[in-house]
């Protein structure tokens, strides 16, 4: 499963959407509806699922799913 698909599935656990409704360029805040608490919870789950650590300062740079995919792919390679 690709990083993008795995992230879509994780995001769908936090919002009422199916993976097909989540686009890689959607704003996590405005389109997906994640507030700052939701983003922190999501990042915590991503850290667990991918066995990585994401610094708090980096979380504020995640505006889209694409941003997350790029970061995670860089960390796990």
N, C-alpha and C positions, 0 to 999 in steps of 0.2 A: 504494500500500500504506500502510495506516495505521501510525502510530507503534507502536501496540500489537502489530500483526501482525509488524512488522519486529523488535520486541524479542523477541517469542515465538520467532521463527526464530533469532535470535542466541542466546538462552538455550538452545534445543534443541541448539545446537552444543556447549554446555558440559556438558549433562546428557543422560542417556539417556531422552529423552521426545519425544513428538510435540507440535506446536503445540496440538493439541486437548486435551492433558493439562495444559497450562499455563493456569491461571486468573489473571485480573488481580488478585485479592485474595490469592493464595497468598503465604506468607512465603518470601522468597528463601532464607533460612537454613534454616528448619525444614521447609517443604514441598518446595522445589526442591532443597535440599541444598547450597547454595553456602556454603563457608567464606570466611573473610576473603580468602584468596589468590584463590579463585575469583571473588569479587566484584570484586576489583581487576582481574583479567584481563578479566572481563566488561565492566567500565566502560571499560577501555582499548579494547576492540573497539567498544563503543557510541560512544566519542569518534571513532574512525576512521570508522565507518559514517555517523554523523550530522554529521561535521565540526564538532564542538563541543568545548569543554573543560569538564570536570566537576571542580571543586576537590575535593581529598582529603577535606576536612571534610564536603562534601555527600554523599559516598559512604556514610558511616555513617548517613545519614538515609534511605537506600533500604531499606525493610523489605519492600515488595511491588512487583510489577510496576506497579501503579497509581501508586506514588510516582515511579517512573522515568518513566512516560508523562507525568505532570504536569510534571515538571522539564524533560524534553526538549521537550515541546510549548511550554513557556514560553520556552525558549532559541532555538528555531528560528523563532519567529514574530516 
